[in-house]
Amino acid sequence: MKGIILAGLVLISLIACKSKSEKDFEKGLQVSKDSANFTTIQWIDSIVSFGTINKGEKIEIKFRCKNTGTKPLILANVRPGCGCTVAEYTKEPILPGAEGLVTGSFDSNKTGATGEVDKTIIVTANTLSGTTYLHFKGTIKGGESNDKIVTPRPDSKK
């Protein structure tokens, strides 16, 4: 009996998650097609360098934008380019002249990479271009080495 209840709860959770992501996608499509309400956006930070961090560290990267148009700016859909980043953003309309924020929380444990990384957050808004790609870059040090060590075999003729 407990198994049936648990399975039901899991199924309801999956349906609820899917519905939210579908709603976000549909909202993004509607906003990007409504040319009567387009505005303009200025990204104060569209490329951010986080410097060097150690493998295992978590950091937050903030991207600021300003509504430079005459209509409210709507950040309709904001999604990270990979699973090592979670994106949060200003959800209410940003009035003309006001600023909004997109925050990326990056977990270096969730990426297999060390060395130089370049990650992306994709923003859909009610602007003519519709989509903006925000980038954050840096170096992850530590962890397992990506170097290959080759040991020569002794020459069998000697």
Residue, then its C-alpha position, 0 to 999 in steps of 0.5 A: m500500500k505504501g508503494i502505491i501511495l509513494a508511486g502516486l506522489v512521485l507521478i504527481s510531482l513529475i506532472a507538476c514539474k513538467s507543467k511548470s516547465e511547459k508553462d515557462f516555455e509557452k510564456g517565453l513564446q508568447v512574450s517573444k511574439d508580442s511585437a506590440n510590447f517589445t522594449t529594449i534591454q541593455w546588459i550591464d554585465s553579459i560576460v563575467s569572469f569569475g577568476t580561479i576557483n578550486k574544484g568543489e567550490k560553489i559561486e554565484i554570478k550576477f548579470r544586471c540588465k536595464n530596461t532602456g525602452t518604453k514598455p515593461l521588460i519581461l524576462a520570460n524564460v531564463r535557463p542555464g546551458c548545463g546542469c552545473t548551473v541554476a538560474e534565478y531572475t527578476k520575475e516581475p516586469i522591469l519598468p522603463g529605466a529600472e534594472g533587473l537581475v539574473t543570478g547563476s549559481f555554479d557548482s564546480n562539483k557538478t561539472g567534470a571539467t577542470g581548467e578553463v570553463d565557459k558556461t552559458i545562461i539563456v534569457t528570453a525577453n520581450t525584445l526584438s532579438g528575443t534571446t540573449y546568451l550570458h556567459f561566465k568564464g573562469t578556471i577550475k583548479g584541483g580535482e583530477s588531472n586531465d593530463k595524460i602521463v606516458t611512460p616509455r617502455p624500455d627498449s627490448k633490444k638492449 
